[in-house]
Amino acid sequence: MATDVSVKSKHPRNFTAEERRERFLASTAKALAGKPIGAGDSTAWHEVNEPLTSRQRKLIPHALRESDRYSPLLWLKLLEPGTDRVVRCKGRYDHINGTWFAGVSDVENGDDSGFAVSVIAWAPMN
């Protein structure tokens, strides 16, 4: 029977609460990491200040429906958690709370899920 246990590690069912939390946070960070941005990337990025200026906020597109608080799906540029590497992933902007969300997944029932992130820049998806 094959397991994911090496000689130096213990079986996942024997993890402490803190070890489970560390594993969860590591997997969340890995999911957020996205794709590295190549030197030849020709995407037109819009820089983001913290907090956003009113001019920057006006550039972020609104959803097609007036009642929707989120932007359409955008490319987001952020630092990979725990490193200095800049990566790109899909995400949205919440116009009500002024929050960026990455790791958005398109689920069949129409729900999206994501994590709040600190964004360096954004670009429209073409």
Rosetta constraint file for C-alpha pairs under 8 A:
AtomPair CA 4 CA 11 HARMONIC 7.54 0.50
AtomPair CA 5 CA 9 HARMONIC 5.98 0.50
AtomPair CA 5 CA 10 HARMONIC 6.08 0.50
AtomPair CA 5 CA 11 HARMONIC 5.69 0.50
AtomPair CA 6 CA 10 HARMONIC 7.36 0.50
AtomPair CA 10 CA 14 HARMONIC 6.60 0.50
AtomPair CA 10 CA 15 HARMONIC 7.31 0.50
AtomPair CA 11 CA 15 HARMONIC 7.08 0.50
AtomPair CA 15 CA 19 HARMONIC 5.59 0.50
AtomPair CA 15 CA 20 HARMONIC 6.06 0.50
AtomPair CA 16 CA 20 HARMONIC 6.26 0.50
AtomPair CA 17 CA 21 HARMONIC 6.17 0.50
AtomPair CA 18 CA 22 HARMONIC 6.15 0.50
AtomPair CA 19 CA 23 HARMONIC 6.16 0.50
AtomPair CA 20 CA 24 HARMONIC 6.11 0.50
AtomPair CA 21 CA 25 HARMONIC 6.13 0.50
AtomPair CA 22 CA 26 HARMONIC 6.05 0.50
AtomPair CA 23 CA 27 HARMONIC 6.17 0.50
AtomPair CA 24 CA 28 HARMONIC 6.12 0.50
AtomPair CA 25 CA 29 HARMONIC 6.08 0.50
AtomPair CA 26 CA 30 HARMONIC 6.17 0.50
AtomPair CA 27 CA 31 HARMONIC 6.14 0.50
AtomPair CA 28 CA 32 HARMONIC 6.27 0.50
AtomPair CA 29 CA 33 HARMONIC 6.14 0.50
AtomPair CA 29 CA 80 HARMONIC 7.56 0.50
AtomPair CA 29 CA 81 HARMONIC 5.75 0.50
AtomPair CA 30 CA 34 HARMONIC 7.83 0.50
AtomPair CA 30 CA 81 HARMONIC 7.92 0.50
AtomPair CA 31 CA 103 HARMONIC 6.81 0.50
AtomPair CA 32 CA 80 HARMONIC 7.43 0.50
AtomPair CA 32 CA 81 HARMONIC 7.88 0.50
AtomPair CA 32 CA 89 HARMONIC 7.32 0.50
AtomPair CA 32 CA 102 HARMONIC 6.72 0.50
AtomPair CA 32 CA 103 HARMONIC 5.53 0.50
AtomPair CA 33 CA 79 HARMONIC 7.98 0.50
AtomPair CA 33 CA 80 HARMONIC 5.12 0.50
AtomPair CA 33 CA 81 HARMONIC 6.98 0.50
AtomPair CA 33 CA 87 HARMONIC 6.30 0.50
AtomPair CA 33 CA 88 HARMONIC 7.58 0.50
AtomPair CA 33 CA 89 HARMONIC 7.32 0.50
AtomPair CA 34 CA 87 HARMONIC 5.84 0.50
AtomPair CA 34 CA 88 HARMONIC 5.44 0.50
AtomPair CA 34 CA 89 HARMONIC 4.72 0.50
AtomPair CA 35 CA 87 HARMONIC 5.42 0.50
AtomPair CA 35 CA 88 HARMONIC 5.29 0.50
AtomPair CA 35 CA 89 HARMONIC 6.44 0.50
AtomPair CA 36 CA 85 HARMONIC 7.67 0.50
AtomPair CA 36 CA 86 HARMONIC 6.60 0.50
AtomPair CA 36 CA 87 HARMONIC 4.51 0.50
AtomPair CA 36 CA 88 HARMONIC 6.24 0.50
AtomPair CA 37 CA 41 HARMONIC 6.61 0.50
AtomPair CA 37 CA 86 HARMONIC 6.77 0.50
AtomPair CA 37 CA 87 HARMONIC 5.56 0.50
AtomPair CA 37 CA 88 HARMONIC 6.22 0.50
AtomPair CA 43 CA 123 HARMONIC 6.96 0.50
AtomPair CA 44 CA 123 HARMONIC 6.19 0.50
AtomPair CA 45 CA 121 HARMONIC 5.97 0.50
AtomPair CA 45 CA 122 HARMONIC 5.52 0.50
AtomPair CA 45 CA 123 HARMONIC 4.86 0.50
AtomPair CA 46 CA 121 HARMONIC 5.28 0.50
AtomPair CA 46 CA 122 HARMONIC 5.29 0.50
AtomPair CA 46 CA 123 HARMONIC 6.08 0.50
AtomPair CA 47 CA 120 HARMONIC 6.18 0.50
AtomPair CA 47 CA 121 HARMONIC 4.30 0.50
AtomPair CA 47 CA 122 HARMONIC 6.69 0.50
AtomPair CA 48 CA 52 HARMONIC 6.29 0.50
AtomPair CA 48 CA 56 HARMONIC 7.09 0.50
AtomPair CA 48 CA 119 HARMONIC 6.73 0.50
AtomPair CA 48 CA 120 HARMONIC 5.38 0.50
AtomPair CA 48 CA 121 HARMONIC 5.05 0.50
AtomPair CA 48 CA 122 HARMONIC 7.39 0.50
AtomPair CA 49 CA 53 HARMONIC 6.98 0.50
AtomPair CA 49 CA 120 HARMONIC 7.48 0.50
AtomPair CA 52 CA 56 HARMONIC 5.95 0.50
AtomPair CA 52 CA 57 HARMONIC 6.13 0.50
AtomPair CA 53 CA 57 HARMONIC 6.21 0.50
AtomPair CA 54 CA 58 HARMONIC 6.24 0.50
AtomPair CA 55 CA 59 HARMONIC 6.64 0.50
AtomPair CA 56 CA 60 HARMONIC 6.96 0.50
AtomPair CA 60 CA 71 HARMONIC 7.22 0.50
AtomPair CA 60 CA 93 HARMONIC 7.81 0.50
AtomPair CA 61 CA 71 HARMONIC 5.74 0.50
AtomPair CA 61 CA 72 HARMONIC 6.99 0.50
AtomPair CA 62 CA 69 HARMONIC 7.69 0.50
AtomPair CA 62 CA 70 HARMONIC 6.77 0.50
AtomPair CA 62 CA 71 HARMONIC 4.70 0.50
AtomPair CA 62 CA 72 HARMONIC 6.64 0.50
AtomPair CA 62 CA 95 HARMONIC 7.91 0.50
AtomPair CA 63 CA 68 HARMONIC 6.03 0.50
AtomPair CA 63 CA 69 HARMONIC 7.30 0.50
AtomPair CA 63 CA 70 HARMONIC 6.19 0.50
AtomPair CA 63 CA 71 HARMONIC 4.87 0.50
AtomPair CA 63 CA 72 HARMONIC 5.19 0.50
AtomPair CA 64 CA 68 HARMONIC 7.68 0.50
AtomPair CA 64 CA 72 HARMONIC 7.88 0.50
AtomPair CA 69 CA 94 HARMONIC 5.83 0.50
AtomPair CA 69 CA 95 HARMONIC 5.53 0.50
AtomPair CA 69 CA 96 HARMONIC 6.10 0.50
AtomPair CA 70 CA 92 HARMONIC 6.28 0.50
AtomPair CA 70 CA 93 HARMONIC 5.48 0.50
AtomPair CA 70 CA 94 HARMONIC 4.55 0.50
AtomPair CA 70 CA 95 HARMONIC 5.92 0.50
AtomPair CA 71 CA 92 HARMONIC 5.45 0.50
AtomPair CA 71 CA 93 HARMONIC 5.19 0.50
AtomPair CA 71 CA 94 HARMONIC 6.59 0.50
AtomPair CA 71 CA 95 HARMONIC 7.25 0.50
AtomPair CA 72 CA 92 HARMONIC 6.35 0.50
AtomPair CA 72 CA 93 HARMONIC 7.99 0.50
AtomPair CA 73 CA 90 HARMONIC 6.58 0.50
AtomPair CA 73 CA 91 HARMONIC 5.69 0.50
AtomPair CA 73 CA 92 HARMONIC 5.37 0.50
AtomPair CA 73 CA 124 HARMONIC 7.64 0.50
AtomPair CA 73 CA 125 HARMONIC 6.86 0.50
AtomPair CA 74 CA 90 HARMONIC 5.71 0.50
AtomPair CA 74 CA 91 HARMONIC 5.36 0.50
AtomPair CA 74 CA 92 HARMONIC 5.81 0.50
AtomPair CA 74 CA 122 HARMONIC 6.74 0.50
AtomPair CA 74 CA 123 HARMONIC 5.94 0.50
AtomPair CA 74 CA 124 HARMONIC 5.01 0.50
AtomPair CA 74 CA 125 HARMONIC 5.35 0.50
AtomPair CA 75 CA 88 HARMONIC 6.56 0.50
AtomPair CA 75 CA 89 HARMONIC 5.73 0.50
AtomPair CA 75 CA 90 HARMONIC 4.81 0.50
AtomPair CA 75 CA 91 HARMONIC 6.19 0.50
AtomPair CA 75 CA 122 HARMONIC 5.54 0.50
AtomPair CA 75 CA 123 HARMONIC 5.05 0.50
AtomPair CA 75 CA 124 HARMONIC 6.08 0.50
AtomPair CA 75 CA 125 HARMONIC 6.07 0.50
AtomPair CA 76 CA 88 HARMONIC 5.52 0.50
AtomPair CA 76 CA 89 HARMONIC 5.37 0.50
AtomPair CA 76 CA 90 HARMONIC 5.86 0.50
AtomPair CA 76 CA 91 HARMONIC 6.07 0.50
AtomPair CA 76 CA 102 HARMONIC 7.39 0.50
AtomPair CA 76 CA 119 HARMONIC 6.53 0.50
AtomPair CA 76 CA 120 HARMONIC 7.65 0.50
AtomPair CA 76 CA 121 HARMONIC 6.03 0.50
AtomPair CA 76 CA 122 HARMONIC 4.50 0.50
AtomPair CA 76 CA 123 HARMONIC 6.55 0.50
AtomPair CA 77 CA 86 HARMONIC 6.69 0.50
AtomPair CA 77 CA 87 HARMONIC 5.71 0.50
AtomPair CA 77 CA 88 HARMONIC 4.59 0.50
AtomPair CA 77 CA 89 HARMONIC 6.69 0.50
AtomPair CA 77 CA 119 HARMONIC 5.96 0.50
AtomPair CA 77 CA 120 HARMONIC 5.53 0.50
AtomPair CA 77 CA 121 HARMONIC 5.03 0.50
AtomPair CA 77 CA 122 HARMONIC 5.92 0.50
AtomPair CA 78 CA 86 HARMONIC 5.58 0.50
AtomPair CA 78 CA 87 HARMONIC 5.61 0.50
AtomPair CA 78 CA 88 HARMONIC 6.47 0.50
AtomPair CA 78 CA 117 HARMONIC 7.90 0.50
AtomPair CA 78 CA 118 HARMONIC 6.74 0.50
AtomPair CA 78 CA 119 HARMONIC 4.93 0.50
AtomPair CA 78 CA 120 HARMONIC 5.23 0.50
AtomPair CA 78 CA 121 HARMONIC 7.12 0.50
AtomPair CA 79 CA 83 HARMONIC 6.94 0.50
AtomPair CA 79 CA 84 HARMONIC 6.02 0.50
AtomPair CA 79 CA 85 HARMONIC 5.66 0.50
AtomPair CA 79 CA 86 HARMONIC 4.51 0.50
AtomPair CA 79 CA 87 HARMONIC 6.05 0.50
AtomPair CA 79 CA 119 HARMONIC 7.82 0.50
AtomPair CA 79 CA 120 HARMONIC 7.61 0.50
AtomPair CA 80 CA 84 HARMONIC 6.62 0.50
AtomPair CA 80 CA 85 HARMONIC 5.55 0.50
AtomPair CA 80 CA 86 HARMONIC 5.93 0.50
AtomPair CA 80 CA 87 HARMONIC 6.02 0.50
AtomPair CA 89 CA 102 HARMONIC 6.73 0.50
AtomPair CA 89 CA 103 HARMONIC 6.94 0.50
AtomPair CA 90 CA 102 HARMONIC 5.89 0.50
AtomPair CA 90 CA 103 HARMONIC 6.25 0.50
AtomPair CA 90 CA 104 HARMONIC 6.26 0.50
AtomPair CA 91 CA 100 HARMONIC 7.16 0.50
AtomPair CA 91 CA 101 HARMONIC 5.32 0.50
AtomPair CA 91 CA 102 HARMONIC 4.16 0.50
AtomPair CA 91 CA 103 HARMONIC 6.22 0.50
AtomPair CA 91 CA 104 HARMONIC 5.51 0.50
AtomPair CA 91 CA 114 HARMONIC 7.64 0.50
AtomPair CA 92 CA 100 HARMONIC 5.92 0.50
AtomPair CA 92 CA 101 HARMONIC 5.31 0.50
AtomPair CA 92 CA 102 HARMONIC 6.68 0.50
AtomPair CA 92 CA 104 HARMONIC 7.65 0.50
AtomPair CA 93 CA 98 HARMONIC 6.94 0.50
AtomPair CA 93 CA 99 HARMONIC 5.87 0.50
AtomPair CA 93 CA 100 HARMONIC 4.60 0.50
AtomPair CA 93 CA 101 HARMONIC 6.28 0.50
AtomPair CA 94 CA 98 HARMONIC 5.40 0.50
AtomPair CA 94 CA 99 HARMONIC 5.16 0.50
AtomPair CA 94 CA 100 HARMONIC 6.27 0.50
AtomPair CA 94 CA 101 HARMONIC 7.68 0.50
AtomPair CA 95 CA 99 HARMONIC 7.32 0.50
AtomPair CA 99 CA 116 HARMONIC 6.66 0.50
AtomPair CA 99 CA 117 HARMONIC 7.75 0.50
AtomPair CA 100 CA 116 HARMONIC 5.63 0.50
AtomPair CA 100 CA 117 HARMONIC 5.70 0.50
AtomPair CA 100 CA 118 HARMONIC 6.84 0.50
AtomPair CA 100 CA 119 HARMONIC 6.90 0.50
AtomPair CA 101 CA 114 HARMONIC 5.48 0.50
AtomPair CA 101 CA 115 HARMONIC 5.15 0.50
AtomPair CA 101 CA 116 HARMONIC 4.48 0.50
AtomPair CA 101 CA 117 HARMONIC 5.75 0.50
AtomPair CA 102 CA 114 HARMONIC 5.23 0.50
AtomPair CA 102 CA 115 HARMONIC 5.45 0.50
AtomPair CA 102 CA 116 HARMONIC 6.49 0.50
AtomPair CA 102 CA 117 HARMONIC 6.38 0.50
AtomPair CA 103 CA 113 HARMONIC 7.07 0.50
AtomPair CA 103 CA 114 HARMONIC 4.77 0.50
AtomPair CA 103 CA 115 HARMONIC 6.30 0.50
AtomPair CA 104 CA 112 HARMONIC 5.71 0.50
AtomPair CA 104 CA 113 HARMONIC 5.14 0.50
AtomPair CA 104 CA 114 HARMONIC 4.67 0.50
AtomPair CA 104 CA 115 HARMONIC 7.85 0.50
AtomPair CA 105 CA 112 HARMONIC 5.38 0.50
AtomPair CA 105 CA 113 HARMONIC 5.87 0.50
AtomPair CA 105 CA 114 HARMONIC 7.25 0.50
AtomPair CA 106 CA 110 HARMONIC 6.66 0.50
AtomPair CA 106 CA 111 HARMONIC 6.79 0.50
AtomPair CA 106 CA 112 HARMONIC 5.62 0.50
AtomPair CA 107 CA 111 HARMONIC 5.67 0.50
AtomPair CA 107 CA 112 HARMONIC 6.36 0.50
